Amino acid sequence: MSAPNQPVTQLLAALAGAIVQGGIRVVDLTVPLEPATPTIQLPPPFAPSKPFSLEEISRYDERGPAWYWNNIACGEHTGTHFDAPIHWVTGKDYPNNATHNIPVERFIGPACVIDVAAEAKANPDFLLTREIVEEWERRHGRIPTHAWVLIRTDWSHRKAAKEFLNAGPDGSHTPGFHPQCVPFLAKERDILGVGVETVGTDAGQAHGFDPMFPCHTIMHGSNRFGLASLTNLDKLPPTGAIVIAPPLKIINGSGSPLRVLALVPA
Ligand code: MN
C-alpha cells in the first residue's frame, strides 16, 4: 500500500465520528421483507416471480438446540431490490453487468430526490417529465456524476398490497418516468441509476409506452441501475444525502433484494 492520503484519512475519520455522534443520520430506505411483501405481477403467458418465503430450519429445539436459522426463497426482484443491466435484453451484452461483477464503487453515490408526491397523489399514473427534472436542476443544481436519482412519490405509504400494486383490468396504475425523461437522465446525465417507491422502476402503464418499459429499456441499455420499492424518501433532502445500495453478490444475478441506506446531514 502507498502512504495514506492524509485529507482522505481525516475525511473518513470525520465520517465515522459524525455517524457515531449523530451529525450524520443513517436513514433506512428499505421495506420489510416478509411473505406479504408485494411482488410484481405479470400477466400470462409471462412466468411469475416467487414471493418471499421463510422456512424454519431450527429454533433452539431438537433440530438445533442452541441455534435459530431459516431457509429463505424469493425472486431476485422482491421487496426493496436492485436491478442490474443484465436484467434487460438491452443491457445483456455489457461487461460487468450482473450483481457479482459491477464495480462496487458504483453502488454508492449522491442522492438527488425529486419530490412529486403531490402530483402522484392527485394522479396515480403521474409521469416525471424532463421539464420537471430541469426545473429541479434550476433550484438544486445539475445532477452530479454518479448520482442516484430518486423519485419521491410517497407511494410506499400505501402499505396494503392491493393499494400498492393498484392493479385494474388494464394493468397497474402507479407513477413513474415519462418516456422522454429517461433518455435525458440516462444519456445527458452520468447517473448510477434511478430509484422509486413503486414495485418496479417503470410506471404501471409502461407496457403501452413507446418504447415499452422505457426505464428498463433505456436505463439498462445505458448500463445503469434501478432501485425499486424504496421507502422513507420523504426523510431525505433534495440534495446532500449519500445512498449506499450494494446488491447480493449472486453470480450472474439480474438483481437482488438489498438493504438501502442513506447518509443524511442531521
Ligand atoms: Mn426489478
Boltz pocket constraint, residues with backbone or C-beta under 6 A from the ligand:
constraints:
  - pocket:
      binder: B
      contacts: [[A, 77], [A, 81], [A, 82], [A, 83], [A, 199], [A, 200], [A, 201], [A, 228], [A, 255]]
      max_distance: 6.0
